Amino acid sequence: MTATERAPSAGPALLASGLAKTYDDRSGAALTALTAVDFAIATGEFVALVGPSGCGKSTLLNMIGGLLARTAGTLTFNGDDICRPRPEIGMMFQAPVLFPWRTALQNTLLPTDVRREKRSLHRDRALSLLELVGLREFADNYPRELSGGMQQRVALARLLLEDPELLLLDEPFGALDEFTREDMNLMLLDIWAGTQKTAMLVTHNIQEAVFLADRVFVMSPRPGRLVEIIDVEMPRPRTIEMMRAPEFQDKVFAARKVLGAL
């Protein structure tokens, strides 16, 4: 199998039923961020999540990552309840969150330090991951010596060092310029295709969502709920030229139409 081919799905990996999240605001009143969220994501599937600002996209991702407790409903990964962070679920955020006093290699190796393991046991793998994201020659450079896109590549290498089965991506390329963002999207797709991982991306960019995903989940304004699922039946591997295709534009317009009607 090549890096751009996908194996058949082995069945549902991530399941949510009746998922809800309620906070208490400053006055003590209940504020519902998410309500009645239901979905099933197959093993190896790439799903993108779009919706208005404040609709609970990041809240949902943090719940899946085990960083936030749910108020109601069920949430499982590979049949196991998600109630805390788990090594098979990895997260990447909009900010690369690199330590300025650590080199690219040392930042990639951060998870081994957290686990109090010897860096030497994981150094070769960290270097191979930096090579995978195109930064092998910058392994000894510090974050101040790297561009924003390069810093996000280091963050991606660090995420992959743990070899999680599920990748949760919270607008990881949102702060990058358009061309760098396109390059990162293509690199992400290539890595995803080669590793067979399940992925869920939060983005405000509808074109990015359609370009990357097998399905686009559209959420309503707060309290957030899943109101539409758009299947993106376009061949892989995907290229930037595909964005000119009528079927691509149809999917983008379909998502815009749903969001405009909310």
DAPEMO-V363666 format. One record per residue. N is the residue number from 1. PHI is phi as a letter, one per 20 degrees, with the letter a starting at -180 (999 if undefined). Layout:
n = {N;N}
phi = {PHI;PHI}
//
This chain:
n = {1;2;3;4;5;6;7;8;9;10;11;12;13;14;15;16;17;18;19;20;21;22;23;24;25;26;27;28;29;30;31;32;33;34;35;36;37;38;39;40;41;42;43;44;45;46;47;48;49;50;51;52;53;54;55;56;57;58;59;60;61;62;63;64;65;66;67;68;69;70;71;72;73;74;75;76;77;78;79;80;81;82;83;84;85;86;87;88;89;90;91;92;93;94;95;96;97;98;99;100;101;102;103;104;105;106;107;108;109;110;111;112;113;114;115;116;117;118;119;120;121;122;123;124;125;126;127;128;129;130;131;132;133;134;135;136;137;138;139;140;141;142;143;144;145;146;147;148;149;150;151;152;153;154;155;156;157;158;159;160;161;162;163;164;165;166;167;168;169;170;171;172;173;174;175;176;177;178;179;180;181;182;183;184;185;186;187;188;189;190;191;192;193;194;195;196;197;198;199;200;201;202;203;204;205;206;207;208;209;210;211;212;213;214;215;216;217;218;219;220;221;222;223;224;225;226;227;228;229;230;231;232;233;234;235;236;237;238;239;240;241;242;243;244;245;246;247;248;249;250;251;252;253;254;255;256;257;258;259;260;261;262}
phi = {999;e;f;d;e;c;f;g;f;e;o;g;d;d;c;c;b;m;f;b;b;c;d;d;f;f;e;n;f;f;c;e;e;c;b;l;e;c;a;c;d;f;g;n;e;d;d;d;d;c;r;f;g;n;e;o;f;f;g;f;f;f;f;f;f;m;e;c;e;f;e;b;n;c;b;c;c;l;n;d;f;e;c;a;g;c;f;e;d;d;c;c;d;f;e;f;l;d;f;f;e;d;f;g;f;f;f;f;e;g;g;f;f;f;e;l;d;f;g;g;f;c;f;f;f;f;f;f;f;f;f;f;e;m;c;g;f;d;g;e;e;e;g;f;e;d;f;g;f;f;f;f;f;f;f;f;f;f;f;f;g;f;l;f;e;d;d;d;c;e;l;f;d;f;e;e;f;g;f;f;f;f;f;f;f;f;f;f;f;f;f;f;f;f;d;m;e;e;c;c;d;e;b;e;e;f;f;f;g;f;f;e;e;f;b;d;e;d;d;e;f;g;f;f;b;e;d;b;c;d;f;d;e;d;f;c;f;e;c;g;f;f;f;e;f;g;f;f;f;f;f;f;f;f;f;f;f;f;f;f;e;e}
//
